[in-house]
Amino acid sequence: MTIRPDRRLPVAFAVAMAIGVPVYAQTGTPASDNEPDALQSLAPIEVESVRLNTEVLTTPAAVDVTEAQDIQQGRAKAQLDSALNRTPGVYANNGSNFAQNLRISIRGFGARSAFGVRGVRVRVDGIPETLPDGQAQTDSIDLGAVERLEVIRGPFSALYGNATGGVVDITTTTPASGPVDRGELTIGSYGYRRIEAATAREHGDWGYALTASQLDLDGYRENGEVKKQQLTGKLERRVGATGTLRLVTRILDAPDTQDPGGITLEQARADRRSARDANLAFDSRQYASQQTVGLVYEDQFSDQQSYEANLFYTNRDFIQYLPFRSDDPEVNDGVVAYDRDFFGGGLQTTRFDNLFGHENQLVAGVDVQVQQDARERFDNVAGDKGALGLEEDQQATSVGVFAQNVFSLTRDLELTTGVRYDYLDFDIDDAFINATDPDDSGGRTYHEVSANAGLSYAWAERQRVYANVANAFESPTFTEFADPAGNGGFNGDLDPQKAVQYEIGAKGEVGNAARYQISAFWIDVEDELVVFNDDGRRDFFENSGKSRRKGIEAKLEYALTPDLSATAAYTLANYEYREFVDNNGNDYAGNAIPGLPEERLFGELAWRRPDFGYAVADMRYASSFFADNANTAKIDNAWIFNGRVGKTIPAGGDELTVYLGIDNIFDEAYFDNIRINAFGGRYYEPAPGRTFYTGLAYEL
């Protein structure tokens, strides 16, 4: 898509020149009066995560893009949190407990998740990772294969359906990234070992990309061992003059991922590396195997209209040993096992027209997805599978129809409107029925409409202000539907949460030296889904009435010199319950929503010279927050500093890069994960101390 450039002289550019801010051309050479081309704006950054192939700058929403060198270069490549935490409004934690999976929160949505991702849609290479019921895992995403990461913040992402937090859209290595043939070895503290091999090539109309890796980790804490292998692949074929057929696949084998569990503050102070006693007694761990295959076809009907179609299938085999055994012989649920089939497809078309003499872009499409889980729960007998206590067949069916339109009201003012209808059906068929255990089958069907509208105004060249309003819904997942009054079953009283967002913002570029974005948001939520645990066993969920999120997010990327750049991202937000009386009669109105620091800061200073090497220092700060709805357990703030350096050594026609990284340089004692509302005050999962790693990357 060709993006229409803004036409006016940027005021910020003139101010920058007047105060002596250095401005550099895209080539990395200083701009001069003799080089008029050097004064052109930075190359547009295009995004696809808004359903339109459009430019970040013109989108009337908070959208952020992270590229490969910030995701991969000199990193240990363990989890996605290192890439996500540089985005304002995003809080990704639990990077050191692989059994609980990464927790991702955007504008406060997703913090309730006991494991995995809730409230955020995750896509990889155009294929959904988020299930129809709204849950997702990131363990099958190999950071070493991630080439680009886009994030939409807030309910403006409603065109993807069933999420209130936003979208994380990931692109892995493409054949066009080649020619690449690379081998890499990384070793580090606490038994960290990672081996990677990657290749990418184009041959005429064909192309392929493949990344394979193996990760082994002894773990910072006791009972924290991890073993997993991953494969990420693409095979592309150009079809005709404009078409591309792409086969994508991801394979995960994680045969042994241990869980050290949450501990009390007293235990953490006595021994930060200890595991919860029950996790050791019940050998808490998980096994996961996942295979995803998808087909994506892109082509054009004409110069004015394009389309994209996809089909996919995912199978996930999972078993988890939880650290409890019920005293009730009728309630056996310490071992969770399921075999999941997730499949579906989508079709969308995009058309460019002139309406009444104005540019117009329309995208419309449909998504159809089915999730089928054969789920069982057993007693956990000292780490072995005991008696069967639950057997269910679960199916979620989702059908979504959407349309979004961008209309140029004037040369400098664009109106974006979008609407989506979702049919979402949940069915649980209870197959575990006997004289003492009645039929707990159940189901719910939702018909939901989500919409957004936004204005984007170019007040100067490459300078924009925008405003939007949007609503979204988020259903309970199958896990969250569990009835606290029985052994599993279906909690028919649980409703979806619904959010309405109001947002204003500004974004732009200062010459060729800097990009900036700033946004302010206000989000009202009804029937917020919150977690509770009042018996020491599994987590259950309830609706909290009303809550509110409001805040400011800002990011600045600045090229100090052609080789030296600085990045800063800041979030200041307030997340609180407005109306919430829990099932025990406790009134939490006015309390902060737990698990969410109100203030966060990311800063980075990076020096890079492609033919020599790099040196990068970064820091992140999270203010104090609460671990429980009552706001009685307060988590201290934390400042974390990291650094990495790499040296490129020519080896004939090849290149060898040697790198060294240090995470948590000043050995800050903080908590990588907080288990929200955990029973017995076991909220705390201590993060690793000072951590070293080093690696070799050899590229042919």
Secondary structure by P-SEA (a helix, b strand, c coil): ccccccccccaaaaaaaaaccccccccccccccccccccccccbbbbccccccccccccccbbbbbcccccccccccccaaaaaaacccccccccccccccbbbbccccccccccccccbbbbccccccccccccccccccccccccbbbbbccccccccccccbbbbbbbccccccccccbbbbbbbccbbbbbbbbbbbbcccccbbbbbbbbbbccccccbbbbbccccbbbbbbcccbbbbbbbbbbbbbcbbbbbccccaaaaaaccccccaaaaaacccbbbbbbbbbbbbbbbcccccccccccbbbbbbbcccccccccccccccccccbbbbbbccbbbbbbbbbcccbbbbbbbbbbbbbbbbbbbbbbbcccccccccbbbbbbbbbbbbbbbbbbcccccbbbbbbbbbbbbbbbbbbcccccccccccccccccccccccccccccccccccccccccccccccccccccccccccccccbbbbbbbbbbcbbbbbcccccccccccbbbbbccccccccccccbbbbbbccbbbbbbccbbbbbcccccbbbbbbbbbbbbbbcccccccccccccccccccccbbbbbbbbbbcccccccccbbbbbccccccccccbbbbbbbbbbbbbbbbbbcccbbbbbbccccccccccccccccccccccccccccccbbbbbbccccc
